[in-house]
Amino acid sequence: MIGGKCKRDISMVTILDLISPFDIYRFYFGDFKVNEITTNHLRGDKTPSFIIGNKGGSLHHFDFGDIRWKGDCFEFVQTIFGLNLNDTLRKIDGDFGLGLSGDPVKDYKQIVNQYKQPEELGKRYSLIQVVTKPFTKEELAYWEQYFQTKEDLRANNIYSIKTMFLNRSKFPLSENDLRFGYLYGNGYWKIYAPYMDKRHKWLSNVPLNMAYGLNNLHPNKNTLICKSMKDYLVCRKVYEHVCHVQNESIAAFSKETVDYINDNSALVFYGGDSDDQGKKTSYTITSSFNWKHINPPDRLLSDIKDFSDWAKLEGLEAIKNHFKLKGLI
């Protein structure tokens, strides 16, 4: 009888059977937060322009200051050490002690048990199924505050929800709460409950970097990027060349989206919130992509910080005049 431990072939698949992309990024980069912009200390970067984000249910990295740093966790290690793929696999195997290409000299479980895997990686696989119903008078009255008609809602795939299932289990809905479903692409839903508390206002399986309204752009016209569907709907009542991303973070912008916007715009304006966090994020986004910043005036704070609520308060003409003043239109 032949003794000894049976070894597995070393490959990306066999490595990821034992450890995750997050483990690899954390081991070689250090502590980080998924989908949050940071500095790439590995190349001596002092400007926040690097992100390790969730793309397609796994982690990928991108450095907006040096595009040589982009790809998955294996390409990340290749870039750091200047290795080919085979040597990269052997290095990861040896550094973690996986024992795929030789006897392990350390226990990889001791390494990965020092921290928790990020929850963000599982969210995108949620299955949301919706049964729609006709809009009620109360629901239409809500949208009329933002100058939206039933035809506007239908044109942008916004629905009233009768029943909803999350991962094939019926989701409890109160008949007294307004709740709307935004349908993106093939089966992606963002559920919006405007009067719920912040924790329960949104439920989504929409990919973070899925943009909407890119077909509105024109190479000879300025572009306005909004950070929400509601801002988008309001601003399109004033100006035609508008798109929106999923939230106010730089992780909402894929390289493909950024390239498309730049190729199909004269000037690009990002319209974020006017509170402190909104401005901080807006400046990060606009400085990273060399875009212009535009937001509602500070005089409206603290109650009004976005374009949709400004329109509700003072009307569309106020926003139109602001856009003219800032050079968007």
Secondary structure, DSSP 8 states (H G I E B T S, - for coil): ---S------SHHHHHTTS-HHHHHHHHH-S--TT--B--GGGT--S--EEEEEETTEEEEEETT-TTSEE-HHHHHHHHHT--HHHHHHHHHHHHT--SSS--SS-HHHHHTTS---THHHHTT--EEEEEE---HHHHHHHHTTT--HHHHHHTTEEEEEEEEETTEE----TTS--EEEEETTTEEEEE-TTS-GGGSEEE-S-TT--B-GGG--TTS-EEEESSHHHHHHHHTT-SSEEE-SSSSGGG--HHHHHHHHHT-SSEEEE--SSHHHHHHHHHHHHHHT-EEE---GGGTTT--SHHHHHHHH-HHHHHHHHHHTT--
